[in-house]
Amino acid sequence: MHYPAMPDQRRQRRYHRYLRVSCKNPKLAFESLTRDICAGGVFVITHHLLPLGSPIDLEFSLGETDPVLHCRGRIAWINAGQIETFPPGFGVEFVEGDEQAMGELLQELGV
């Protein structure tokens, strides 16, 4: 199966941050870490690969006492090993979520 490479142009600056994230869709549920994040999306490090365009619900947690941030996205690109300098996983484009909460999350991360 052929997976497209990471998009060459970014609309928003990404920030390298490891956050705990729970991922759920109708076929799969798992917990992982992010590699980077921006207001428009996130990269999830995982060997659980879903098809391009698949919907996915994400829950981010900064710590045990912090509230969980919920958002919905779609799988925008996949790294199944074709980019050796990048971990396996997928990029998610946010399509729904609490924009204020996402802004607060990015502010909390210092980005």
C-alpha positions in Angstrom: 0.0 0.0 0.0 1.3 3.5 -0.9 1.1 6.2 1.7 1.6 9.9 0.8 4.5 11.7 2.4 4.2 14.6 4.8 2.8 17.7 3.1 5.6 19.9 1.9 3.9 23.2 2.9 2.5 23.9 6.3 -0.2 26.5 6.9 0.7 26.9 10.6 3.9 26.5 12.6 4.1 23.2 14.4 5.6 22.9 17.9 7.4 19.8 19.0 5.5 18.6 22.1 4.9 15.1 23.6 1.4 15.0 25.0 -0.7 12.1 26.2 -3.5 11.5 23.7 -6.4 9.0 23.6 -7.5 8.1 20.0 -10.8 6.6 19.1 -12.7 5.8 15.9 -15.3 3.1 15.1 -12.6 0.5 14.5 -10.0 1.2 17.0 -9.2 2.8 20.4 -5.7 3.3 21.8 -3.5 5.7 23.8 -0.3 7.2 22.6 1.8 10.4 22.5 1.9 13.3 20.1 5.1 14.4 18.3 4.0 17.9 17.3 1.0 20.1 17.5 -0.4 23.3 16.0 -3.8 25.0 16.0 -4.8 23.0 12.9 -3.6 19.6 13.7 -1.3 17.1 15.4 1.0 14.2 14.7 0.2 11.0 16.7 3.0 8.5 17.2 1.6 5.0 16.7 1.8 1.7 14.9 -2.0 1.7 14.7 -2.5 3.1 11.2 -5.9 4.0 9.9 -6.9 4.8 6.3 -6.5 8.3 5.0 -9.6 10.4 5.6 -10.7 8.3 8.5 -12.5 10.2 11.3 -10.9 10.2 14.7 -11.8 11.5 18.1 -8.9 12.8 20.2 -8.6 13.5 24.0 -5.5 15.4 25.1 -4.3 15.5 28.7 -1.5 17.7 30.1 -1.5 16.2 33.5 -3.6 14.3 36.0 -5.3 17.4 37.5 -5.8 19.3 34.2 -9.0 19.0 32.2 -9.1 16.8 29.1 -9.5 18.5 25.8 -11.7 16.8 23.2 -11.6 17.4 19.5 -12.4 15.6 16.3 -10.2 15.2 13.2 -9.4 13.2 10.1 -6.3 11.3 9.1 -4.5 13.7 6.8 -1.3 11.8 6.2 0.4 8.6 7.3 4.0 7.6 8.0 4.2 3.8 7.7 8.0 3.9 7.6 8.5 5.7 4.3 10.1 8.6 6.2 12.8 7.0 8.1 13.7 10.1 10.1 10.1 10.4 11.4 8.3 8.1 13.8 5.5 5.9 12.6 2.0 7.3 13.0 -0.3 9.7 11.4 -1.1 13.4 11.0 -4.5 14.5 12.1 -6.2 17.7 10.7 -8.6 19.1 13.3 -12.2 19.4 12.0 -14.2 19.9 15.2 -13.3 21.0 18.6 -13.4 23.6 21.2 -11.3 26.4 19.5 -11.1 28.3 22.8 -9.8 25.1 24.6 -7.3 24.5 21.8 -6.0 28.0 22.1 -5.7 27.6 25.9 -3.9 24.3 25.4 -1.4 25.9 23.0 -1.0 28.8 25.4 -0.4 26.4 28.3 2.3 24.7 26.2 4.0 28.0 25.6 3.4 28.1 21.9 
